Amino acid sequence: MTALRTRGGMLAVAVAAALVLAVGLAAAGAFGACDKAAKKGGRPSAAVSSTAYGAVGYVLARTFATTLHPRAADTWGEIGAREFVFNAFQQYGYFPRTQEFIASSPRGRVHSANIIAVKQGESAKQLIVGAHYDSAPLGEGYSDNATGTGLLLEAAARIKSQDTPYTIVFVAFGAEEKGLLGSHFYARTMNELERRATIGMIDLDAVAGGAALTVTSRFGDPTWLRDDALTAARSLGIPLGTSPTGKGRPAGVSMASSDDDPFALEDIATAAFTATDWRVDDTGLTATGEGGRLWHSRKDTVAFVDRAYPGRVRQQLADLSRLLETLLTSKLEKRP
């Protein structure tokens, strides 16, 4: 399948309705008290910035998971998910672009695309914030990765009208579940100027639903971005941990493959956010979850996660939304 289009244009209407609903419910305080009085006019991004942290991301994640699944790469589901993200960026005042690619996977060639939206900052130095929008065939891909997609879109809306020390590049990656194909393509096609300008990459993958929020970096990766996130979380009173010491691995190292991998290979500092449990045993360090992992399972649905862990996704998205806004609007302490 190569056509980047939707059937009958009905999806665009549904997307617009979902975005309006998300802002409306959040602004009305449906998910907790707002920090500021909601604005009645202006861009949707201005309305988002006046809502309770995490509220819009929560509505978007639920809508994304329940209306667009499965979202396996190179299917109509993934094309629909891509259009959802593209339209959301447009709604929030961005001019997104589609980066199409064809890549090889163990099961053949895959056609997919990344969606890129840029927030110009006070300098040409850039920070990449990414989340994959495709899903595994099982479940609804709620935790993995509708929550990361919802958080990415909320963060983009919140900082749209704010001053940022760096240019922020938001990327919704395609075909992550096929072997990080979208992030590998993006990193591989960066030119030398872009690589030198990129100070770090933040990955949002399965950021809500697991027992605890954690941030990790890669083995041998510069760790300053991860450490800055931990410092900022402590100052905000947000419970953010990192992976424990595992067999042959220092503390704070990620074991699971995710979209931060290709950037770490380019010696770019990374900080990968996720919500999980960490288990240390004779086999080493692994990420898991109560009663078995959520991701890549039939349990990864809105109905199961919100019933089994009431309020958890909403709170975790609220905490990470507040933390992300702080990181993206602050001068980071870059260390060797």
PyMOL commands that set and color helices and strands:
alter all, ss='L'
color gray80, all
select helices_A, chain A and resi 10-27+44-48+55-67+76-91+142-159+176-178+181-188+192-197+224-236+261-264+302-308+312-328
alter helices_A, ss='H'
color red, helices_A
select strands_A, chain A and resi 97-105+108-119+126-132+167-173+198-204+212-216+240-241+269-281+284-288
alter strands_A, ss='S'
color yellow, strands_A
deselect
rebuild
show_as cartoon
